Amino acid sequence: MSLEARVTDLESQMAFQDDTIQALNDVLAAQQRVVERLQLQMEALLKRQEEMVGQFESFEEEAPPPHY
């Protein structure tokens, strides 16, 4: 294999690797945005659950009505 053919082959491989790295980077960035959005949603759900648990606890602590 000639030196020119080897260089051409290496340049081809490098171009393919650059494209693959860029595609992986794009996917990773998109996944990071999804993870951040899910974390915000999880925080909101936990806060809402805590509020609801607090409401239910206040109902349980009330005395039963007099007809019981």
N, C-alpha and C positions, 0 to 999 in steps of 0.2 A: 504494500500500500504506500503510495507516494505521500510525501509530506503535505502537499497541497490538499490531497483527499482527506488526510487525517485532520487537518485544520478545519476544513469544510465540515467534516463530521462533528468535530467538537463544537463548532459554532452552531450547528443545527441542534445539538443536544442542549447547549446553553440557552438557546432561544426557547426551546420546549420547556426547560426548567424555569425560565423566567415567567413564561405564561402560566405554568402550574403554580408557581409561588404567588403570582398575582391573583389567580382564581382562589387559592386557599386563603389568602389575605382578605379577599372580598367576602368569602363565606364566614370567616372568623369575625369580621367586623359586623356582619348582619346578625350572627349569633349573639354577639355581645350586646347589641341593641335589644334583642329579644329577651336576653337574661335580665337586663336592666329594667325593661318594661314589666317583666314577671315579678321582679323584686318589689317594684312599686305597688303592683296589684296585691301581692302577698301582704305587704305592710298595711294596705288599706283594708284588706279582709281581716287581718288580725285585730286592727283597731275596731272595726265594726263588730267583730265577735266579742271583744272585751266590753263594748258598750251594751250589747245584747245580754251578755251574761250578767252584767250589773243590773239591768232592768228586771231580769227573771229572779235574781236574788232578792230584790226589793219586794217582789210579789210574794215570795215564799216566806218572808219574814213577817208579813202582815198577819194579824190575828184572824181566825176564821169568823165569818159572820155569826151573829147571835143565834140564829136558828139551828146551828149545829150542836 
